[in-house]
Amino acid sequence: MRYDLTDLKVFIAVVEERNLSRGAERCHLAPSSVSLRLKGLEEVLGVQLLLRQARGVRPTQAGLVMLEHARRCVAQLEQMHADLEPYARGITGHVTLFANNNVINSQLPEDLSRFFADNPSIRVTLEERLGSDIVPAVAAGRADLGIAVVGDPHPELLYLPYCEDEFVVIAPLGSPLAQRATTRFIDCLKEPFISLQNGMALHIYLTQQAHALGGRLDIRVQVSSHRSVVRLVSAGAGVAVLPRSVLNEEGLARVAVLRLAESWALRLHRICVKPAVMADNPMVRKLIEVLRQRAG
């Protein structure tokens, strides 16, 4: 290929500005230099990329295809530099952590804050995943460690206690359901539900539990955050099932909280990691040490 990154940036600038001179100014180059670069780019590719007009330029059909690819190439290279920049500033390591929505919205931020306070040169890539996806990802090496409620343990992984939580039902203070201290999930299916959005882990999990009982969630409203769920329930729009850990004092004062009499309501979150990764990666060990402090 007899063209370079500057040629691509020049082409993008000229197309977006629809003017060769303005594109040249944006790239801090002389218009004559930009013209030569564009001509050379067209010769190398063997297609006309731009139509020169009296009041500027516009891309040909081939130019539009080129524009899409050029933008993608430049964006990927910029992302590469962004990803490498922390290492140039002295970052000593990186850990990939997969966790479920529950701990990401409750205990984990505080624990990561303590970890970064003691290990400022380590970066953590945190990704929210379904519990059923976390264990296979750690076993396959796509994540260094995970935090999930584990069903059937994977034989290749080591499991360490992290924290306990539980699902609870929240209901409007004046509703009949609010008069109870405990309820079964099947009784909740008679009420309109306030739910997190489709695809979020809790929505998928509760939908599966309702299906196992031969019922379904009568979803009245779907929102993107636990706080919005609590606000809608407190306003009388419906009931919801949430982890107790995401309810702060303000939320607890505005809704009735009922114990959920189901075996799956208890959430025993565990750290899962490959023994070899834990043995060979000191950064993973440091993060696990911080996480384990919550379990005592």
N, C-alpha and C positions, 0 to 999 in steps of 0.2 A: 504494500500500500504506500503510494507516494503522496500522502497527505498526513497532516498531524492534528493534534487536539485544537490548536489555534485555528486551523481551517474550519473545523466543525463549529467552534464558538463564533467565528466570523459569519458563517452561513446562518446560524441561528439568529444572531443579532440583526443581520440585514433583513431576513424574512420577517422578524417580529417588528422591526421598525418600518418595514416596507420602503426603505430608502437606504441607498448605499452610503451616503455621507453620514447619516445619523448612525447607521450600523458601525461605520468606521470610528466615529467619535466614541461610541459606547465601548469599543474594544481598544481605544487609545492607539489607533493606527491611522496612517494616511489613507485617504480614499483610493489613491493609485495602488497602494499595497493590497488593500482589500479587493480591488478589482482583479488584480493579478492572482490572488489566492482563489477567488471564486472561479475564474477562468480555468486555473489549473485543476481545481476540484472537478469541474465538469469534464475536462479532458481525461482525467484519470478514470472517472466513473463511466464515461462514454454516453452520458445523457445530459440534456439541458435541464438545469435545475431552476433557473429564474427567467422570467420574461421581463426584459427591460422596457419600461414605458416612459412617457414624457414626464410623468409626475412621480416616478419611483419604480419599484419592482414588485412583482408578485410571483409566488412559486408556481411552477408547473405541477402536473399530477405527480411526476417523478420527484419533484422538489418537496411535495407534501409527505411522500413516503420517506424521503431522506430526512426531513425535519423531525419526524417521529423517532427515527432511529438515532439521529444525532443528539436529540434531547435526552434519550435514554442513556446513551453512552456517557455524555457529560455528567448526568446525574449520578451514575454508578461510580464514575471516577471521583467525583466530589465526596460521595459517601465513603469511598475507600480512604480518602485523605482524612475525613472526619473520624473514621474508625481507628486510624493509625495515630492520630494526633495525641490521644492520651498516653501512648507509649513513648512518644517523643518528649512528653512532659514528665516522664519518670514513673508511669504506671507500671507496677511490677507483676500484675497478674489479672486474671479474669476467671469468673465462675458463672456458669449458667445454671439458674435455679428455676424449676417449674413448680408452681403452687396452685392450689385451688382458690376460687373466689373468696371463700370464707376467711382464710388466714390472711390473704392479701388485704382485705378490708378490715382486719381487726388486729391481730397480734404482730404480724410480720413487719409492718413499717417501723414499729418501735424497736424491734430486734435488729433490723438492718441499720437503723440509725446508730445503735450502740456499736455495731460491727464497723461501720465506716469511721466512727470516732477513733477507734483503735487501729484501723487499717485503711488510712486515707488513700493509699496507692493501689488499692485493689478495686476493680470494677465488677459489678454484679449485673448480669442480664437476667431480669425477672420476667417470666412469661406466665400469664394466667392460662391454665389448661383444666380440662375436666379430670376428675380424679382417675377415671378409667384410662386416661391417656398418659398420666404422669409416670406410672410404674413402668410401662413398656418403653417410654422415652428414656428413662434412666437406665434400664437394662440394655437398651440399644446404643447407649452412649450419646444420645442427642441432648441430654442434660447431665450436668455433673451430679446434681442431687435434686430431690423433689420432696414436697410436703403434701401429703394426701391422707385421706381416710382409706385405709387399705383393707380390701376384702380378702382375697386369696393371696398370701404372700408369694412373691416371685423367688424361686430357689437361689437365684444368683445375686440377690440383694440383701443388704444388711438393713434392719429396721431399728430406729431409735425413737423413744417417746419425744413428742414435741409439746402438745397441749391438748386439753379436753375442751369440748364445747357441746352445745346441744341445740337442736332445732326447737323452736317454740312457736306457738300460734299467737299472733297479735290480732286483737279485735277492737272495734270502737267501744269506748267506755259505756255507752248506753245500750249496747246490743244484748240480746238474750245470751249469746255465747259468752259474754264478758262476766256473767254471773258464776261461771264454773272456774275451778282451779285447774282442772285437767280435761282434756278431750282427746278423742280418737280422730285420726286423720279422715276416716270415712264420714264423720259428722261434719267436718269442715267442707266437704265437697258439696254440701247443700247450700253453701253460702257463695256469693260472688267473690272472686279472688282479685287481689292486687298482686301483680306478678312482675318480676324482672323480664326483660325482653327475650324474645325467641333466640335460642342459641347460647344464652348464658347458662352457666353450669347449674345454678339452682333451679331455673325454669325447667331444664331438661330432666333433672333429678325428680322434681315433684310431679312432673307429667308422667314419668315412668312409674312412680309409686301409685298415682291415681289409676293408671292403666292396670296395674297388678291387682287392684281392688275391683276391677270391672267398671270403673267410673272415669270421669274426666274433670279437669279444672274448668269451672265456669269463669273464665277470665274476663273481668270487666275493663280493667286498665292495665297496660304494660308500660313500665318506666325503666330508666337506665341505672338507678341508684337505690340503695337501701334507704337513704334518707327520704327520697320521694315516696317510697312504699309506705313508710311510717306516716308521713304527712297525709297521704290519701286515706289510710286506715283511720287515723285520728279524726278525719273529716267525715267519716261514716260511709265511705265509698265501698268498703268491703273488708275482707279479712286477708291475712297473709301468713306465710310461714317463713321465718328468718332465723339465722343463727343468733343465739342470745348475745354473743360477743359484739355484734354490730349495733346493739341498742345502747345508746348513751343515756345519761340521766334525763336529758330533755325528752328523748323519745319514750322512755319508760313512764314518764309522768303523763303522757298524752294518750296512751293506749292501755288496754288490758292485756296482760301477758299470761298465757296458759301453758302449762306443761303439756307436751305432746306424748301420749301414751303409746309409743311405737318403739320397737327395738332399734330401728334405724335412726331414731331421734338423737341418740348419743353419738357424738362425733369424736373419735379418738384419732387425732392427727399424729402421724408419724413421719419422721425423716427417713427417706429411703436413699441408699447410696450403694454403689458397687464397692466391695471391700478393697479392691485394687486401687480404685480412684482415691478412696480415703487414705490409703497407705502411701500413695505416690504423690499426692497433691497437697502440699502444706496449706494452700489457700482454702481448699475445701475443708480441711481439718479445723482451721481457724473459724470459719463460718459455722461449722457444726458445733464448736465449743460455745459460741455465743447463743445459738439457737437452743442448745441443751440447757442453758441456764433457766429457761422458762419452765422446763420440766423438773428442775431441781436436781 
